[in-house]
Amino acid sequence: MAQQSGPYTKMVHAGQEPDWTGAVTVPIYQTSTFAFPNAEIGAARFAGQDQGFIYTRLNNPTLQALEECVAALEHGSCAVATASGMGAVSTVYLTLLGQGLHMVGTASCYGPSRVLAEKYLARFGVEASFVDTSDLDQVARALRPNTRLIYVESPSNPAMTVTDLAAVADLAHHHGALLAVDNTFASPYLQQPLNLGADLSLHSVSKFLNGHADVIGGIVITRDPALGVQIRSTMAMLGCNMDPHQAFLVLRGIKTLGLRVERAQANAMAIAQFLENHPKVARVFYVGLPSHPQYQLAKKQMAGPGCVLSFELKGGLEAARKLLNSVRLATLVVSLGGVETLIEHPATMTHASLPREERLAAGITDGLIRLAVGIEDLEDLLADLDQALAHV
Ligand SMILES: *Cc1c(COP(=O)(O)O)cnc(C)c1O
């Protein structure tokens, strides 16, 4: 596969050249450890002078194939797979932060990413400020002399808030800090943060990359190879390595990433338009609609608006409950990025841990519904929402 291949070619082939057996699909190397050909090579592997495998917590051929594939998709030099998305977040924090150091993060980021910094790392003397990173002034004001990391999630749910990644990368670099981006909601198919100036990108591969709601996993991608070595070392010390079988499933999922996202995104666009014109809907949050506050910015930095949207019912909590209990095709469940359409209620589910005032400030009203659109037939999805809205 050529370096400059297009994204669909990379999804199918990057990191996945047939091995000595000729196997077309990367095998699951279900082994914990690897024999050294002799004492000298064993020593060279530990000294980092020989790239051969040592032990699966450090690396493994199935994991390496996945890492090379995702690094190619995101234009990084290095990727490190982790046991979960939170494993990826933990690895990034513990690599870059320490006692007396400070990070600035997106207030509406994935909840546990914020709790990990504010509650757990705080015990070890790490300082954190979470602000609305879509407002550059708030980011600039939050910077302190000891800020080492800006941690942005874009788009972040449920309001699908978009942060200007190139502008925040500039701010970070002028300040001597690094920018890490949680790219889970966009997927590498729609957004490549390293191309926009970020130093690290990370994913919960449990979502779009795997795409079939049957794996928990994560990955961190870096531009700088030396930073990649540090990330791998932290991952191995934490022991949050991915399992070879997980990696095999994710590699299979990635082969159809582009096809899945294109189709789900077309469904999402049509559903967003349907909802925007529905009399029982007060507001739709979808970056593909011109009514979205960061519509132009999303168009500039993303290759498409993605597959997740939220909408607010005029009838509040009562209406939200009615709708959730009336859908038949959409499944009532948290998570996103799978082939099936998923629906949930942020105020009482994914964002229930936020204090009510903070929830309302972030646009998470009691009537808000999040929809992660899948690849089913559009007519069936529209018919399902239509009948469910009739019960509201
Ligand atoms: C799901 C998710 C995570 C955490 O990933 P897990 O695989 O569940 O550990 C992190 N960030 C975002 C944006 C997510 O959606």
The ligand as an SDF file (V2000), in Angstrom:
LIG
                    3D

 15 15  0  0  0  0  0  0  0  0999 V2000
  -17.1690    6.3200   25.1550 C   0  0  0  0  0  0  0  0  0  0  0  0
  -16.2700    7.4810   25.1900 C   0  0  0  0  0  0  0  0  0  0  0  0
  -15.0820    7.4660   25.9260 C   0  0  0  0  0  0  0  0  0  0  0  0
  -14.6950    6.3070   26.8260 C   0  0  0  0  0  0  0  0  0  0  0  0
  -14.4800    5.1520   26.0870 O   0  0  0  0  0  0  0  0  0  0  0  0
  -14.6320    3.6600   26.6490 P   0  0  0  0  0  0  0  0  0  0  0  0
  -14.2370    2.8360   25.5020 O   0  0  0  0  0  0  0  0  0  0  0  0
  -16.0570    3.5000   27.0770 O   0  0  0  0  0  0  0  0  0  0  0  0
  -13.7070    3.5580   27.8310 O   0  0  0  0  0  0  0  0  0  0  0  0
  -14.2430    8.5680   25.8550 C   0  0  0  0  0  0  0  0  0  0  0  0
  -14.5690    9.6380   25.1090 N   0  0  0  0  0  0  0  0  0  0  0  0
  -15.7090    9.6900   24.3860 C   0  0  0  0  0  0  0  0  0  0  0  0
  -16.0090   10.8950   23.5770 C   0  0  0  0  0  0  0  0  0  0  0  0
  -16.5960    8.6220   24.3990 C   0  0  0  0  0  0  0  0  0  0  0  0
  -17.7300    8.6950   23.6940 O   0  0  0  0  0  0  0  0  0  0  0  0
  1  2  1  0
  2  3  1  0
  2 14  2  0
  3  4  1  0
  3 10  2  0
  4  5  1  0
  5  6  1  0
  6  7  2  0
  6  8  1  0
  6  9  1  0
 10 11  1  0
 11 12  2  0
 12 13  1  0
 12 14  1  0
 14 15  1  0
M  END
$$$$
